[in-house]
Amino acid sequence: MNGMLAIKGIDVYYDDVQVVLDVSFSVSRGEIVALIGANGAGKSTILKSISGLIRASKGEIIFDSRPVHTLEAYHLIDVGIAHVPEARRLFVEMTVEENLDMGSLKGDARKHRAKTREMVYELFPRLRERRRQLTGTLSGGEQQMVAIGRGLMSKPALIMFDEPSLGLAPILVREIFAVIKKIRSEGMTVLIVEQNVKQTLAIADRAYVLENGQIVMEGTGESLLNNEHVKKAYLGV
């Protein structure tokens, strides 16, 4: 597999507090890679560093053989990285379709907008039914579908999910995870941060365990599902 993303020894601070310490890991093209750990372990901070929302004070972030840690956040879509943030951050006064189209404002994505939108509607048939509806009137699960769809509209090579199942009913959680697997089969690479450790490891090719801002363990999704420390710390076994 070809290396796509390489995180090399990053440190990240919030004010004077260090929340990520010398973290290094990689994501290969076509993989689903997960970052798991307790709340406050630094998982979301790492995603924000990759997408340029926070600057690492040390280290490098390399994407497709080029450094991206010096780029402004709005340039990351141009290089092929999409970030579906926690808490969705949608335009609630706009329709579902208008929100989706906001994800395809640039270059290639704009040219292929209609085709990509059709792919999103195939992944989430409910969004097709509600495409003229104001996004603020949707359920939490439907809003999460819009957030994922908007990320896909930029035609990313790498899509990052921050807590995609947060606050959703179990039946919708299963649906979101099934869609993430499908997204990979469409040729995208996935990096996911998620509290639902069991379901995440079940779909992940590889995963890294973060504790107190440091990677303490890594392995295949299957090996970590069967790891005694992971079972005790994160699966309640």
Long-range contacts (C-beta under 8 A, 24 or more apart in sequence): 1-28, 1-29, 1-30, 1-31, 2-28, 2-29, 3-27, 3-28, 3-29, 4-28, 4-29, 4-63, 4-64, 4-157, 4-158, 4-189, 5-50, 5-61, 5-62, 5-63, 5-158, 5-189, 5-191, 6-60, 6-61, 6-62, 6-63, 7-46, 7-50, 7-59, 7-60, 7-61, 8-59, 8-60, 8-61, 8-62, 9-58, 9-59, 9-60, 10-46, 10-49, 10-56, 10-58, 10-59, 10-60, 10-61, 10-69, 11-56, 11-57, 11-58, 11-59, 12-42, 12-45, 12-46, 12-49, 12-54, 12-55, 12-56, 12-57, 12-213, 13-57, 14-45, 18-213, 19-45, 19-213, 20-45, 20-46, 20-49, 20-56, 20-213, 21-212, 21-213, 21-214, 22-58, 22-59, 22-214, 23-59, 23-210, 23-213, 23-214, 23-215, 24-59, 24-215, 25-208, 25-215, 25-218, 27-158, 27-189, 27-191, 28-189, 29-157, 29-189, 30-184, 30-187, 30-189, 31-184, 31-189, 31-190, 31-205, 31-206, 32-180, 32-181, 32-184, 32-189, 32-190, 32-192, 32-203, 32-204, 32-205, 32-221, 33-190, 33-191, 33-192, 33-204, 33-205, 33-206, 33-207, 33-208, 34-191, 34-192, 34-193, 34-194, 34-200, 34-201, 34-204, 34-206, 34-207, 34-208, 34-221, 35-191, 35-192, 35-193, 35-207, 35-208, 35-210, 36-193, 36-194, 36-197, 36-200, 36-201, 36-207, 36-208, 36-209, 36-210, 36-224, 36-230, 36-234, 37-209, 37-210, 37-211, 37-234, 38-211, 38-233, 38-234, 39-195, 41-210, 41-211, 41-212, 41-213, 42-210, 42-212, 42-213, 42-214, 43-162, 43-193, 43-210, 44-86, 44-162, 44-163, 44-193, 46-193, 46-210, 47-83, 47-160, 47-162, 47-191, 47-193, 48-83, 50-76, 50-81, 50-83, 50-160, 50-191, 51-76, 51-81, 51-83, 51-160, 52-76, 53-83, 63-158, 64-157, 77-106, 77-109, 77-154, 77-156, 78-106, 78-107, 80-155, 80-156, 80-157, 80-158, 81-156, 81-157, 81-158, 81-159, 81-160, 82-151, 82-152, 82-154, 82-156, 82-158, 82-159, 82-160, 83-151, 83-159, 83-160, 83-162, 84-147, 84-148, 84-150, 84-151, 84-159, 84-160, 84-161, 84-162, 84-164, 85-147, 85-162, 86-162, 86-163, 86-166, 87-166, 88-143, 88-144, 88-146, 88-147, 89-147, 90-135, 90-136, 90-143, 90-146, 90-147, 90-150, 91-135, 92-134, 92-135, 92-136, 93-134, 93-135, 93-136, 94-134, 94-135, 95-131, 95-132, 95-133, 95-134, 95-135, 96-127, 96-130, 96-131, 96-132, 96-133, 96-135, 96-138, 96-146, 97-131, 97-132, 99-135, 99-146, 99-149, 99-150, 100-127, 100-146, 100-149, 100-150, 100-153, 101-153, 102-150, 102-153, 103-149, 103-150, 103-151, 103-152, 103-153, 103-154, 104-153, 104-154, 104-155, 106-154, 108-155, 109-153, 109-154, 109-155, 112-155, 113-153, 116-152, 116-153, 116-155, 117-153, 119-152, 119-186, 120-149, 120-152, 120-153, 123-148, 123-149, 123-152, 123-179, 123-182, 123-183, 124-148, 124-149, 124-179, 140-167, 140-168, 141-168, 141-169, 141-172, 141-175, 144-168, 144-172, 144-176, 145-176, 148-176, 148-179, 152-183, 152-188, 156-188, 157-188, 157-189, 158-188, 158-189, 158-190, 158-191, 159-183, 159-188, 159-189, 159-190, 159-191, 160-190, 160-191, 160-192, 160-193, 161-190, 161-191, 161-192, 161-193, 161-194, 162-193, 163-193, 163-194, 163-195, 164-192, 164-194, 165-194, 165-195, 165-196, 165-199, 166-195, 173-199, 174-199, 177-202, 177-203, 197-230, 197-234, 197-235, 198-225, 198-235, 201-225, 201-230
